Amino acid sequence: MQKTIKIKTKDKFFIYGDLLSASNPANKLVIFCHGFTGNRNEHIHFNGAQYFTKKGLDTFRFSFYSDEKGARHFEQTKISQHGEDITTVVNYFSKKYKKIYLIGHSFGGTSLLFADQSKVSAMVFWDASYMDSTNKIELTYNKAKAVHTVDWGMTVIVGKIFAEELSRFPDCGELVKKIYAPVKFISAGNSGVADSKKYFDNANNPKSLVVIKGADHNFNNPESEQKLFEETYDWVKKY
């Protein structure tokens, strides 16, 4: 059974997400966090929700921004704010579930670095984006329109607060050192192996690193997607 839930943030926006319940009452919840320009209905989140409910866990996939009433728009967000929203979601469900697991894809993984982990049993980073002094998103400033943009096959307008944060973004290697929940990094073999290894090298134990050979950043191949879910579940069921 799926139910759309609306959660109010401290700054009076609303977070919208879909809670998918297992056939039997569950005391464990998996929360999916999408990446930059992504959404909660991308196939890895939509299909992942169904995979985990079949394993007896409830799932919640939500949007950091959307066109739903009272939700943030993309230009009103930044990565650290995504982390605060993850904490809000965790707190909302913490009284109902004994264990909560966080999954972050791409910049959704980066956003996990800013979330309160005190009520989290384990984390899984899906080909998470890594930034440090030598590796940042390159933005272009359009003076005529007074906007920052990024070109990833399409031109994306990035809000002022997002652009300002990216310009002084902290080293992800230092941020991951502050995570003490068990953490697994799953890398797409054709995409972010170097980033995942940097995360792994700086992370605390218990930790794990897996590379899915032949996978692209979004795990678009059905075999890669299935392997992604299996590797994630292998970690989650330990904790």
QUIHUCOR-V193580 format. One record per residue. N is the residue number from 1. PHI is phi in whole degrees, 0 to 359 (none if undefined). OMEGA is omega in degrees with one decimal (999 if undefined). D_FIRST is the distance of its C-alpha to the first C-alpha in Angstrom with 2 decimals. Layout:
n:N phi:PHI omega:OMEGA d_first:D_FIRST
n:N phi:PHI omega:OMEGA d_first:D_FIRST
//
This chain:
n:1 phi:none omega:180.0 d_first:0.00
n:2 phi:247 omega:-179.8 d_first:3.81
n:3 phi:224 omega:176.0 d_first:6.73
n:4 phi:278 omega:-176.5 d_first:10.32
n:5 phi:239 omega:178.8 d_first:12.74
n:6 phi:244 omega:-176.6 d_first:16.52
n:7 phi:241 omega:-178.4 d_first:18.88
n:8 phi:275 omega:178.6 d_first:22.60
n:9 phi:267 omega:179.6 d_first:25.16
n:10 phi:297 omega:-179.9 d_first:28.63
n:11 phi:264 omega:168.0 d_first:30.24
n:12 phi:71 omega:166.8 d_first:28.21
n:13 phi:263 omega:176.3 d_first:25.96
n:14 phi:238 omega:173.2 d_first:22.18
n:15 phi:258 omega:178.7 d_first:19.79
n:16 phi:252 omega:178.6 d_first:16.65
n:17 phi:204 omega:-177.0 d_first:13.67
n:18 phi:244 omega:177.0 d_first:10.01
n:19 phi:266 omega:177.9 d_first:8.13
n:20 phi:250 omega:-174.0 d_first:5.69
n:21 phi:261 omega:175.3 d_first:5.43
n:22 phi:291 omega:-176.6 d_first:7.44
n:23 phi:296 omega:174.8 d_first:7.84
n:24 phi:250 omega:-179.5 d_first:10.60
n:25 phi:307 omega:-176.2 d_first:11.26
n:26 phi:244 omega:175.1 d_first:12.55
n:27 phi:248 omega:178.0 d_first:15.59
n:28 phi:232 omega:-176.6 d_first:15.67
n:29 phi:228 omega:173.2 d_first:14.28
n:30 phi:256 omega:179.7 d_first:15.23
n:31 phi:249 omega:-179.9 d_first:16.13
n:32 phi:261 omega:179.3 d_first:17.21
n:33 phi:238 omega:-175.6 d_first:20.31
n:34 phi:281 omega:-175.4 d_first:21.58
n:35 phi:262 omega:-178.7 d_first:25.28
n:36 phi:301 omega:-176.7 d_first:28.10
n:37 phi:66 omega:-179.6 d_first:27.35
n:38 phi:274 omega:178.2 d_first:23.90
n:39 phi:204 omega:-173.3 d_first:20.45
n:40 phi:288 omega:-178.9 d_first:16.88
n:41 phi:256 omega:171.2 d_first:16.11
n:42 phi:301 omega:-168.8 d_first:18.98
n:43 phi:301 omega:-178.3 d_first:18.31
n:44 phi:292 omega:177.8 d_first:18.83
n:45 phi:275 omega:-179.5 d_first:16.09
n:46 phi:297 omega:179.5 d_first:13.57
n:47 phi:289 omega:178.2 d_first:14.45
n:48 phi:297 omega:177.7 d_first:14.95
n:49 phi:301 omega:179.8 d_first:11.44
n:50 phi:293 omega:179.2 d_first:10.43
n:51 phi:300 omega:-175.4 d_first:13.65
n:52 phi:286 omega:176.8 d_first:13.17
n:53 phi:294 omega:175.7 d_first:9.80
n:54 phi:293 omega:176.8 d_first:11.75
n:55 phi:272 omega:176.6 d_first:14.46
n:56 phi:95 omega:177.7 d_first:12.68
n:57 phi:253 omega:170.9 d_first:12.38
n:58 phi:282 omega:179.4 d_first:9.88
n:59 phi:225 omega:176.1 d_first:10.71
n:60 phi:222 omega:175.2 d_first:11.84
n:61 phi:242 omega:-172.8 d_first:13.81
n:62 phi:224 omega:-177.7 d_first:16.07
n:63 phi:252 omega:173.0 d_first:19.19
n:64 phi:287 omega:179.1 d_first:22.67
n:65 phi:202 omega:180.0 d_first:23.77
n:66 phi:192 omega:177.4 d_first:22.53
n:67 phi:266 omega:179.6 d_first:23.69
n:68 phi:285 omega:-172.2 d_first:21.31
n:69 phi:300 omega:175.8 d_first:23.29
n:70 phi:83 omega:179.3 d_first:24.94
n:71 phi:279 omega:173.8 d_first:23.73
n:72 phi:294 omega:167.8 d_first:26.44
n:73 phi:266 omega:-175.2 d_first:28.02
n:74 phi:305 omega:-176.0 d_first:28.98
n:75 phi:289 omega:179.0 d_first:32.61
n:76 phi:263 omega:-174.2 d_first:31.73
n:77 phi:245 omega:170.3 d_first:30.32
n:78 phi:204 omega:-171.3 d_first:31.88
n:79 phi:297 omega:179.2 d_first:30.82
n:80 phi:296 omega:176.0 d_first:31.71
n:81 phi:294 omega:175.2 d_first:29.72
n:82 phi:301 omega:177.9 d_first:26.65
n:83 phi:298 omega:177.6 d_first:27.38
n:84 phi:295 omega:177.9 d_first:27.56
n:85 phi:293 omega:176.2 d_first:24.20
n:86 phi:299 omega:177.9 d_first:22.70
n:87 phi:299 omega:177.8 d_first:24.42
n:88 phi:300 omega:179.3 d_first:23.04
n:89 phi:294 omega:178.9 d_first:19.43
n:90 phi:300 omega:179.7 d_first:20.35
n:91 phi:298 omega:-179.9 d_first:22.09
n:92 phi:299 omega:-175.4 d_first:19.23
n:93 phi:264 omega:-169.6 d_first:17.02
n:94 phi:295 omega:-179.6 d_first:20.05
n:95 phi:280 omega:-178.0 d_first:20.27
n:96 phi:270 omega:-172.6 d_first:16.80
n:97 phi:247 omega:178.5 d_first:16.99
n:98 phi:288 omega:-179.8 d_first:20.05
n:99 phi:226 omega:179.0 d_first:19.99
n:100 phi:232 omega:-179.5 d_first:19.02
n:101 phi:241 omega:179.8 d_first:19.80
n:102 phi:249 omega:174.7 d_first:20.78
n:103 phi:237 omega:178.9 d_first:20.97
n:104 phi:233 omega:179.2 d_first:23.23
n:105 phi:258 omega:175.1 d_first:24.31
n:106 phi:57 omega:177.3 d_first:27.81
n:107 phi:287 omega:169.5 d_first:28.62
n:108 phi:294 omega:173.2 d_first:25.25
n:109 phi:292 omega:176.6 d_first:26.95
n:110 phi:302 omega:179.7 d_first:30.04
n:111 phi:296 omega:178.7 d_first:28.07
n:112 phi:300 omega:-178.7 d_first:27.02
n:113 phi:296 omega:-177.5 d_first:30.75
n:114 phi:254 omega:-178.1 d_first:30.69
n:115 phi:270 omega:173.9 d_first:27.75
n:116 phi:289 omega:-175.3 d_first:28.43
n:117 phi:263 omega:-172.4 d_first:27.73
n:118 phi:297 omega:-179.4 d_first:28.59
n:119 phi:247 omega:-176.1 d_first:25.04
n:120 phi:250 omega:-177.6 d_first:23.99
n:121 phi:274 omega:179.0 d_first:24.24
n:122 phi:193 omega:178.7 d_first:24.71
n:123 phi:230 omega:174.1 d_first:24.73
n:124 phi:227 omega:178.8 d_first:24.65
n:125 phi:260 omega:178.5 d_first:26.53
n:126 phi:264 omega:179.1 d_first:25.78
n:127 phi:44 omega:-173.6 d_first:29.19
n:128 phi:291 omega:178.3 d_first:29.73
n:129 phi:283 omega:-175.7 d_first:32.50
n:130 phi:238 omega:177.4 d_first:35.60
n:131 phi:231 omega:171.9 d_first:38.26
n:132 phi:212 omega:-175.4 d_first:41.66
n:133 phi:296 omega:-177.6 d_first:45.10
n:134 phi:255 omega:-174.6 d_first:45.56
n:135 phi:218 omega:179.3 d_first:42.13
n:136 phi:226 omega:174.5 d_first:40.60
n:137 phi:292 omega:178.1 d_first:39.01
n:138 phi:271 omega:178.9 d_first:41.92
n:139 phi:256 omega:175.8 d_first:41.66
n:140 phi:247 omega:179.4 d_first:44.07
n:141 phi:265 omega:177.0 d_first:45.31
n:142 phi:267 omega:-174.5 d_first:46.01
n:143 phi:296 omega:-177.9 d_first:48.82
n:144 phi:298 omega:-178.8 d_first:49.09
n:145 phi:260 omega:179.0 d_first:45.49
n:146 phi:57 omega:178.3 d_first:45.31
n:147 phi:224 omega:172.5 d_first:42.04
n:148 phi:262 omega:-179.4 d_first:41.08
n:149 phi:226 omega:172.2 d_first:39.51
n:150 phi:230 omega:-176.9 d_first:38.33
n:151 phi:251 omega:175.9 d_first:38.75
n:152 phi:239 omega:-175.1 d_first:36.21
n:153 phi:85 omega:171.2 d_first:36.82
n:154 phi:213 omega:-178.9 d_first:35.93
n:155 phi:273 omega:-179.1 d_first:37.34
n:156 phi:250 omega:176.8 d_first:34.98
n:157 phi:277 omega:-177.1 d_first:36.27
n:158 phi:254 omega:-179.0 d_first:35.78
n:159 phi:297 omega:-176.3 d_first:36.04
n:160 phi:301 omega:-176.4 d_first:39.08
n:161 phi:291 omega:176.8 d_first:37.40
n:162 phi:293 omega:-179.2 d_first:35.61
n:163 phi:297 omega:179.9 d_first:38.99
n:164 phi:296 omega:179.8 d_first:40.86
n:165 phi:293 omega:179.6 d_first:38.57
n:166 phi:298 omega:-177.7 d_first:38.80
n:167 phi:293 omega:-179.2 d_first:42.58
n:168 phi:230 omega:-174.5 d_first:42.76
n:169 phi:293 omega:-179.2 d_first:39.68
n:170 phi:290 omega:178.8 d_first:40.22
n:171 phi:291 omega:-178.6 d_first:40.55
n:172 phi:297 omega:177.2 d_first:37.18
n:173 phi:296 omega:176.8 d_first:39.13
n:174 phi:283 omega:-179.8 d_first:40.10
n:175 phi:293 omega:-176.6 d_first:36.65
n:176 phi:291 omega:176.7 d_first:35.00
n:177 phi:294 omega:-179.0 d_first:37.70
n:178 phi:271 omega:178.7 d_first:36.13
n:179 phi:270 omega:178.9 d_first:32.87
n:180 phi:243 omega:171.0 d_first:33.04
n:181 phi:286 omega:175.4 d_first:29.49
n:182 phi:304 omega:-172.6 d_first:29.35
n:183 phi:225 omega:177.9 d_first:29.02
n:184 phi:236 omega:178.1 d_first:28.68
n:185 phi:247 omega:178.5 d_first:29.81
n:186 phi:248 omega:-175.1 d_first:28.70
n:187 phi:254 omega:170.5 d_first:31.07
n:188 phi:281 omega:-175.2 d_first:31.12
n:189 phi:300 omega:-179.5 d_first:34.41
n:190 phi:261 omega:-173.6 d_first:35.48
n:191 phi:225 omega:-165.0 d_first:34.63
n:192 phi:252 omega:-178.1 d_first:34.62
n:193 phi:300 omega:-178.3 d_first:36.28
n:194 phi:298 omega:178.7 d_first:38.96
n:195 phi:298 omega:-178.6 d_first:36.58
n:196 phi:297 omega:178.8 d_first:34.45
n:197 phi:293 omega:176.5 d_first:37.70
n:198 phi:297 omega:177.3 d_first:38.91
n:199 phi:300 omega:-176.4 d_first:35.79
n:200 phi:300 omega:-177.7 d_first:36.11
n:201 phi:298 omega:-177.2 d_first:39.82
n:202 phi:266 omega:-174.9 d_first:39.40
n:203 phi:282 omega:175.5 d_first:36.38
n:204 phi:275 omega:172.0 d_first:36.74
n:205 phi:282 omega:-2.9 d_first:35.96
n:206 phi:284 omega:-178.8 d_first:33.70
n:207 phi:212 omega:179.8 d_first:32.98
n:208 phi:209 omega:176.5 d_first:32.43
n:209 phi:227 omega:177.5 d_first:33.05
n:210 phi:229 omega:175.5 d_first:31.88
n:211 phi:249 omega:177.3 d_first:32.96
n:212 phi:266 omega:-176.1 d_first:31.09
n:213 phi:297 omega:177.1 d_first:34.00
n:214 phi:81 omega:-178.2 d_first:33.85
n:215 phi:279 omega:171.3 d_first:30.73
n:216 phi:267 omega:-172.9 d_first:30.95
n:217 phi:302 omega:-177.5 d_first:29.65
n:218 phi:260 omega:178.7 d_first:26.27
n:219 phi:52 omega:-174.0 d_first:25.92
n:220 phi:286 omega:177.4 d_first:25.87
n:221 phi:285 omega:-178.2 d_first:27.08
n:222 phi:306 omega:179.0 d_first:24.38
n:223 phi:293 omega:178.4 d_first:26.36
n:224 phi:294 omega:178.8 d_first:26.59
n:225 phi:297 omega:179.7 d_first:22.89
n:226 phi:298 omega:178.4 d_first:22.24
n:227 phi:296 omega:177.4 d_first:25.04
n:228 phi:302 omega:-179.1 d_first:23.67
n:229 phi:294 omega:-178.6 d_first:20.39
n:230 phi:297 omega:179.9 d_first:22.45
n:231 phi:294 omega:178.5 d_first:24.93
n:232 phi:294 omega:-179.2 d_first:22.40
n:233 phi:295 omega:177.9 d_first:20.72
n:234 phi:301 omega:179.3 d_first:24.28
n:235 phi:281 omega:-176.9 d_first:25.01
n:236 phi:300 omega:-174.5 d_first:21.92
n:237 phi:292 omega:177.0 d_first:22.18
n:238 phi:286 omega:-171.0 d_first:25.79
n:239 phi:235 omega:999 d_first:25.00
//
